[in-house]
């Protein structure tokens, strides 16, 4: 699956944050839900207009963005 089929970013919606196409649900929001322990099923139950593929696209997008970034070691950033 190509995340580009489901993720868009336009300056006039959510200040340009990447979001699920046709919604105002940002990739950031989905990642936050997952980080807080929400299951795919809980997300889909709470937001029935989302599809499993939308969540997977958000994860694929985040993974690709992480590959393209430079990092500071976590232990150094926390100091």
FIMARTOR-791580 format. One line per field, with one value per atom (N, C-alpha, C, CB): atom name; residue in three letters; x, y, z. Coordinates in nm, 3 decimals. Glycine has a CB too. Layout:
# FIMARTOR-791580
atomo c(CA | ...)
residuo c(ALA | ...)
x c(X | ...)
y c(Y | ...)
z c(Z | ...)
***
This chain:
# FIMARTOR-791580
atomo c(N | CA | C | CB | N | CA | C | CB | N | CA | C | CB | N | CA | C | CB | N | CA | C | CB | N | CA | C | CB | N | CA | C | CB | N | CA | C | CB | N | CA | C | CB | N | CA | C | CB | N | CA | C | CB | N | CA | C | CB | N | CA | C | CB | N | CA | C | CB | N | CA | C | CB | N | CA | C | CB | N | CA | C | CB | N | CA | C | CB | N | CA | C | CB | N | CA | C | CB | N | CA | C | CB | N | CA | C | CB | N | CA | C | CB | N | CA | C | CB | N | CA | C | CB | N | CA | C | CB | N | CA | C | CB | N | CA | C | CB | N | CA | C | CB | N | CA | C | CB | N | CA | C | CB | N | CA | C | CB | N | CA | C | CB | N | CA | C | CB | N | CA | C | CB | N | CA | C | CB | N | CA | C | CB | N | CA | C | CB | N | CA | C | CB | N | CA | C | CB | N | CA | C | CB | N | CA | C | CB | N | CA | C | CB | N | CA | C | CB | N | CA | C | CB | N | CA | C | CB | N | CA | C | CB | N | CA | C | CB | N | CA | C | CB | N | CA | C | CB | N | CA | C | CB | N | CA | C | CB | N | CA | C | CB | N | CA | C | CB | N | CA | C | CB | N | CA | C | CB | N | CA | C | CB | N | CA | C | CB | N | CA | C | CB | N | CA | C | CB | N | CA | C | CB | N | CA | C | CB | N | CA | C | CB | N | CA | C | CB | N | CA | C | CB | N | CA | C | CB | N | CA | C | CB | N | CA | C | CB | N | CA | C | CB | N | CA | C | CB | N | CA | C | CB | N | CA | C | CB | N | CA | C | CB | N | CA | C | CB | N | CA | C | CB | N | CA | C | CB | N | CA | C | CB | N | CA | C | CB | N | CA | C | CB)
residuo c(UNK | UNK | UNK | UNK | UNK | UNK | UNK | UNK | UNK | UNK | UNK | UNK | UNK | UNK | UNK | UNK | UNK | UNK | UNK | UNK | UNK | UNK | UNK | UNK | UNK | UNK | UNK | UNK | UNK | UNK | UNK | UNK | UNK | UNK | UNK | UNK | UNK | UNK | UNK | UNK | UNK | UNK | UNK | UNK | UNK | UNK | UNK | UNK | UNK | UNK | UNK | UNK | UNK | UNK | UNK | UNK | UNK | UNK | UNK | UNK | UNK | UNK | UNK | UNK | UNK | UNK | UNK | UNK | UNK | UNK | UNK | UNK | UNK | UNK | UNK | UNK | UNK | UNK | UNK | UNK | UNK | UNK | UNK | UNK | UNK | UNK | UNK | UNK | UNK | UNK | UNK | UNK | UNK | UNK | UNK | UNK | UNK | UNK | UNK | UNK | UNK | UNK | UNK | UNK | UNK | UNK | UNK | UNK | UNK | UNK | UNK | UNK | UNK | UNK | UNK | UNK | UNK | UNK | UNK | UNK | UNK | UNK | UNK | UNK | UNK | UNK | UNK | UNK | UNK | UNK | UNK | UNK | UNK | UNK | UNK | UNK | UNK | UNK | UNK | UNK | UNK | UNK | UNK | UNK | UNK | UNK | UNK | UNK | UNK | UNK | UNK | UNK | UNK | UNK | UNK | UNK | UNK | UNK | UNK | UNK | UNK | UNK | UNK | UNK | UNK | UNK | UNK | UNK | UNK | UNK | UNK | UNK | UNK | UNK | UNK | UNK | UNK | UNK | UNK | UNK | UNK | UNK | UNK | UNK | UNK | UNK | UNK | UNK | UNK | UNK | UNK | UNK | UNK | UNK | UNK | UNK | UNK | UNK | UNK | UNK | UNK | UNK | UNK | UNK | UNK | UNK | UNK | UNK | UNK | UNK | UNK | UNK | UNK | UNK | UNK | UNK | UNK | UNK | UNK | UNK | UNK | UNK | UNK | UNK | UNK | UNK | UNK | UNK | UNK | UNK | UNK | UNK | UNK | UNK | UNK | UNK | UNK | UNK | UNK | UNK | UNK | UNK | UNK | UNK | UNK | UNK | UNK | UNK | UNK | UNK | UNK | UNK | UNK | UNK | UNK | UNK | UNK | UNK | UNK | UNK | UNK | UNK | UNK | UNK | UNK | UNK | UNK | UNK | UNK | UNK | UNK | UNK | UNK | UNK | UNK | UNK | UNK | UNK | UNK | UNK | UNK | UNK | UNK | UNK | UNK | UNK | UNK | UNK | UNK | UNK | UNK | UNK | UNK | UNK | UNK | UNK | UNK | UNK | UNK | UNK | UNK | UNK | UNK | UNK | UNK | UNK | UNK | UNK | UNK | UNK | UNK | UNK | UNK | UNK | UNK | UNK)
x c(0.084 | 0.000 | 0.089 | -0.096 | 0.050 | 0.122 | 0.047 | 0.138 | 0.114 | 0.046 | -0.003 | 0.140 | 0.058 | 0.020 | -0.124 | 0.116 | -0.178 | -0.318 | -0.416 | -0.345 | -0.370 | -0.460 | -0.423 | -0.467 | -0.299 | -0.252 | -0.234 | -0.119 | -0.288 | -0.272 | -0.231 | -0.404 | -0.178 | -0.145 | -0.172 | 0.005 | -0.265 | -0.298 | -0.294 | -0.438 | -0.241 | -0.224 | -0.355 | -0.156 | -0.466 | -0.594 | -0.667 | -0.683 | -0.612 | -0.675 | -0.573 | -0.736 | -0.606 | -0.519 | -0.381 | -0.506 | -0.376 | -0.252 | -0.146 | -0.199 | -0.192 | -0.100 | -0.049 | 0.013 | -0.099 | -0.055 | -0.101 | -0.110 | -0.019 | -0.062 | -0.186 | 0.052 | -0.283 | -0.410 | -0.464 | -0.512 | -0.562 | -0.630 | -0.716 | -0.716 | -0.699 | -0.772 | -0.923 | -0.742 | -0.988 | -1.132 | -1.175 | -1.198 | -1.077 | -1.109 | -1.025 | -1.084 | -1.051 | -0.967 | -0.892 | -1.053 | -0.870 | -0.798 | -0.652 | -0.861 | -0.565 | -0.423 | -0.350 | -0.357 | -0.241 | -0.151 | -0.105 | -0.029 | -0.073 | -0.029 | -0.132 | -0.004 | -0.258 | -0.364 | -0.370 | -0.500 | -0.364 | -0.368 | -0.248 | -0.370 | -0.130 | -0.011 | -0.025 | 0.115 | -0.084 | -0.107 | -0.200 | -0.163 | -0.307 | -0.399 | -0.325 | -0.519 | -0.249 | -0.175 | -0.073 | -0.105 | -0.004 | 0.096 | 0.032 | 0.170 | -0.095 | -0.167 | -0.237 | -0.267 | -0.209 | -0.259 | -0.388 | -0.277 | -0.442 | -0.564 | -0.533 | -0.624 | -0.623 | -0.608 | -0.668 | -0.677 | -0.634 | -0.696 | -0.848 | -0.646 | -0.895 | -1.039 | -1.104 | -1.067 | -1.039 | -1.094 | -1.100 | -1.009 | -0.997 | -0.997 | -1.109 | -0.860 | -1.119 | -1.221 | -1.362 | -1.198 | -1.380 | -1.511 | -1.548 | -1.512 | -1.450 | -1.475 | -1.488 | -1.364 | -1.423 | -1.422 | -1.457 | -1.283 | -1.585 | -1.625 | -1.599 | -1.769 | -1.574 | -1.544 | -1.398 | -1.575 | -1.316 | -1.180 | -1.178 | -1.087 | -1.077 | -1.056 | -0.922 | -1.062 | -0.909 | -0.783 | -0.667 | -0.791 | -0.690 | -0.587 | -0.544 | -0.638 | -0.634 | -0.598 | -0.496 | -0.723 | -0.517 | -0.425 | -0.290 | -0.482 | -0.293 | -0.169 | -0.095 | -0.199 | -0.171 | -0.109 | -0.043 | -0.214 | -0.107 | -0.047 | 0.085 | -0.144 | 0.088 | 0.211 | 0.319 | 0.182 | 0.279 | 0.374 | 0.431 | 0.307 | 0.346 | 0.390 | 0.492 | 0.270 | 0.461 | 0.552 | 0.685 | 0.488 | 0.680 | 0.802 | 0.889 | 0.769 | 0.826 | 0.903 | 0.962 | 0.815 | 0.888 | 0.940 | 1.059 | 0.830 | 1.054 | 1.163 | 1.289 | 1.123 | 1.273 | 1.389 | 1.460 | 1.346 | 1.386 | 1.441 | 1.495 | 1.337 | 1.493 | 1.533 | 1.667 | 1.427 | 1.733 | 1.852 | 1.809 | 1.961 | 1.884 | 1.842 | 1.951 | 1.800 | 1.906 | 1.993 | 1.964 | 1.970 | 2.067 | 2.045 | 1.950 | 2.179 | 1.856 | 1.752 | 1.813 | 1.655 | 1.913 | 1.973 | 2.040 | 2.075 | 2.086 | 2.146 | 2.038 | 2.239 | 1.927 | 1.819 | 1.750 | 1.718 | 1.744 | 1.675 | 1.761 | 1.638 | 1.888 | 1.980 | 1.965 | 2.124)
y c(-0.118 | 0.000 | 0.125 | 0.000 | 0.220 | 0.348 | 0.450 | 0.398 | 0.503 | 0.599 | 0.722 | 0.643 | 0.750 | 0.869 | 0.862 | 0.887 | 0.742 | 0.725 | 0.772 | 0.579 | 0.782 | 0.812 | 0.934 | 0.695 | 0.980 | 1.092 | 1.215 | 1.057 | 1.328 | 1.454 | 1.563 | 1.494 | 1.670 | 1.788 | 1.910 | 1.786 | 1.992 | 2.114 | 2.230 | 2.104 | 2.345 | 2.457 | 2.508 | 2.570 | 2.486 | 2.539 | 2.447 | 2.567 | 2.329 | 2.237 | 2.192 | 2.113 | 2.209 | 2.173 | 2.236 | 2.021 | 2.356 | 2.432 | 2.350 | 2.472 | 2.268 | 2.192 | 2.062 | 2.275 | 2.024 | 1.897 | 1.781 | 1.881 | 1.677 | 1.558 | 1.498 | 1.452 | 1.460 | 1.408 | 1.302 | 1.522 | 1.231 | 1.131 | 1.204 | 1.033 | 1.166 | 1.231 | 1.229 | 1.159 | 1.342 | 1.354 | 1.373 | 1.235 | 1.389 | 1.409 | 1.524 | 1.279 | 1.554 | 1.648 | 1.572 | 1.764 | 1.444 | 1.361 | 1.353 | 1.217 | 1.409 | 1.417 | 1.286 | 1.532 | 1.269 | 1.156 | 1.165 | 1.156 | 1.284 | 1.307 | 1.254 | 1.456 | 1.280 | 1.235 | 1.083 | 1.292 | 1.019 | 0.872 | 0.813 | 0.822 | 0.869 | 0.819 | 0.837 | 0.891 | 0.949 | 0.973 | 0.870 | 1.111 | 0.838 | 0.734 | 0.601 | 0.716 | 0.563 | 0.437 | 0.441 | 0.407 | 0.552 | 0.566 | 0.558 | 0.699 | 0.596 | 0.589 | 0.456 | 0.700 | 0.360 | 0.225 | 0.190 | 0.204 | 0.281 | 0.248 | 0.138 | 0.373 | 0.045 | -0.058 | -0.007 | -0.191 | -0.073 | -0.038 | -0.046 | -0.133 | -0.150 | -0.169 | -0.054 | -0.301 | -0.005 | 0.107 | 0.234 | 0.133 | 0.257 | 0.375 | 0.365 | 0.391 | 0.249 | 0.231 | 0.235 | 0.099 | 0.188 | 0.194 | 0.338 | 0.106 | 0.415 | 0.553 | 0.646 | 0.602 | 0.609 | 0.691 | 0.601 | 0.761 | 0.565 | 0.466 | 0.509 | 0.436 | 0.637 | 0.681 | 0.655 | 0.830 | 0.611 | 0.569 | 0.421 | 0.596 | 0.382 | 0.241 | 0.195 | 0.222 | 0.066 | 0.008 | 0.057 | -0.146 | 0.068 | 0.114 | 0.257 | 0.104 | 0.340 | 0.477 | 0.475 | 0.556 | 0.387 | 0.376 | 0.325 | 0.282 | 0.224 | 0.170 | 0.276 | 0.047 | 0.357 | 0.464 | 0.566 | 0.533 | 0.598 | 0.692 | 0.637 | 0.721 | 0.508 | 0.445 | 0.442 | 0.303 | 0.411 | 0.407 | 0.547 | 0.352 | 0.647 | 0.786 | 0.822 | 0.884 | 0.793 | 0.826 | 0.752 | 0.791 | 0.626 | 0.549 | 0.610 | 0.403 | 0.651 | 0.712 | 0.846 | 0.731 | 0.925 | 1.053 | 1.033 | 1.135 | 0.929 | 0.902 | 0.860 | 0.792 | 0.789 | 0.749 | 0.870 | 0.653 | 0.977 | 1.094 | 1.199 | 1.155 | 1.173 | 1.272 | 1.237 | 1.285 | 1.338 | 1.318 | 1.320 | 1.428 | 1.251 | 1.234 | 1.272 | 1.091 | 1.313 | 1.332 | 1.215 | 1.472 | 1.152 | 1.039 | 1.080 | 0.988 | 0.994 | 1.026 | 1.063 | 0.907 | 0.990 | 1.022 | 1.159 | 0.914 | 1.206 | 1.338 | 1.447 | 1.347 | 1.419 | 1.516 | 1.540 | 1.471 | 1.436 | 1.447 | 1.519 | 1.307 | 1.530 | 1.592 | 1.742 | 1.557)
z c(0.000 | 0.000 | 0.000 | 0.123 | -0.078 | -0.085 | 0.000 | -0.233 | 0.102 | 0.191 | 0.115 | 0.304 | -0.001 | -0.079 | -0.131 | -0.197 | -0.134 | -0.177 | -0.070 | -0.212 | 0.055 | 0.166 | 0.249 | 0.255 | 0.239 | 0.320 | 0.231 | 0.393 | 0.276 | 0.203 | 0.301 | 0.129 | 0.249 | 0.329 | 0.243 | 0.380 | 0.288 | 0.217 | 0.315 | 0.147 | 0.274 | 0.366 | 0.427 | 0.296 | 0.359 | 0.408 | 0.505 | 0.291 | 0.533 | 0.628 | 0.731 | 0.554 | 0.857 | 0.970 | 0.958 | 0.979 | 0.905 | 0.891 | 0.816 | 1.030 | 0.723 | 0.639 | 0.698 | 0.607 | 0.816 | 0.875 | 0.787 | 1.020 | 0.776 | 0.702 | 0.768 | 0.695 | 0.686 | 0.738 | 0.646 | 0.755 | 0.694 | 0.613 | 0.511 | 0.701 | 0.385 | 0.276 | 0.304 | 0.141 | 0.284 | 0.303 | 0.447 | 0.250 | 0.538 | 0.680 | 0.736 | 0.762 | 0.861 | 0.935 | 1.044 | 0.996 | 1.023 | 1.119 | 1.075 | 1.130 | 1.159 | 1.123 | 1.153 | 1.199 | 1.082 | 1.110 | 1.254 | 1.012 | 1.298 | 1.436 | 1.537 | 1.461 | 1.512 | 1.602 | 1.608 | 1.558 | 1.491 | 1.486 | 1.560 | 1.339 | 1.536 | 1.606 | 1.757 | 1.555 | 1.797 | 1.940 | 2.001 | 1.962 | 1.930 | 1.980 | 1.998 | 1.883 | 1.897 | 1.904 | 2.018 | 1.770 | 2.034 | 2.141 | 2.280 | 2.126 | 2.288 | 2.415 | 2.436 | 2.424 | 2.347 | 2.369 | 2.298 | 2.510 | 2.219 | 2.146 | 2.044 | 2.075 | 2.031 | 1.928 | 1.797 | 1.972 | 1.688 | 1.561 | 1.575 | 1.448 | 1.642 | 1.657 | 1.732 | 1.729 | 1.837 | 1.914 | 1.829 | 2.040 | 1.750 | 1.664 | 1.562 | 1.592 | 1.498 | 1.394 | 1.451 | 1.322 | 1.571 | 1.636 | 1.671 | 1.763 | 1.716 | 1.754 | 1.634 | 1.845 | 1.524 | 1.401 | 1.283 | 1.380 | 1.270 | 1.168 | 1.024 | 1.184 | 1.000 | 0.864 | 0.827 | 0.849 | 0.925 | 0.896 | 0.859 | 1.017 | 0.785 | 0.749 | 0.805 | 0.594 | 0.822 | 0.868 | 0.782 | 0.866 | 0.652 | 0.560 | 0.590 | 0.417 | 0.645 | 0.684 | 0.797 | 0.726 | 0.894 | 1.007 | 0.959 | 1.117 | 0.874 | 0.819 | 0.736 | 0.732 | 0.662 | 0.584 | 0.675 | 0.495 | 0.788 | 0.884 | 0.937 | 1.000 | 0.967 | 1.016 | 0.908 | 1.065 | 0.786 | 0.675 | 0.648 | 0.547 | 0.655 | 0.637 | 0.744 | 0.642 | 0.869 | 0.979 | 0.964 | 1.115 | 0.924 | 0.905 | 0.796 | 0.870 | 0.687 | 0.579 | 0.621 | 0.456 | 0.695 | 0.741 | 0.836 | 0.811 | 0.919 | 1.011 | 0.936 | 1.111 | 0.826 | 0.746 | 0.687 | 0.633 | 0.662 | 0.596 | 0.693 | 0.508 | 0.822 | 0.921 | 0.983 | 1.029 | 1.038 | 1.119 | 1.266 | 1.089 | 1.349 | 1.488 | 1.585 | 1.513 | 1.701 | 1.817 | 1.907 | 1.890 | 1.960 | 2.050 | 2.161 | 2.107 | 2.192 | 2.291 | 2.425 | 2.308 | 2.469 | 2.600 | 2.601 | 2.638 | 2.486 | 2.478 | 2.472 | 2.356 | 2.406 | 2.393 | 2.527 | 2.289 | 2.609 | 2.739 | 2.842 | 2.791 | 2.819 | 2.917 | 2.921 | 2.886)
***
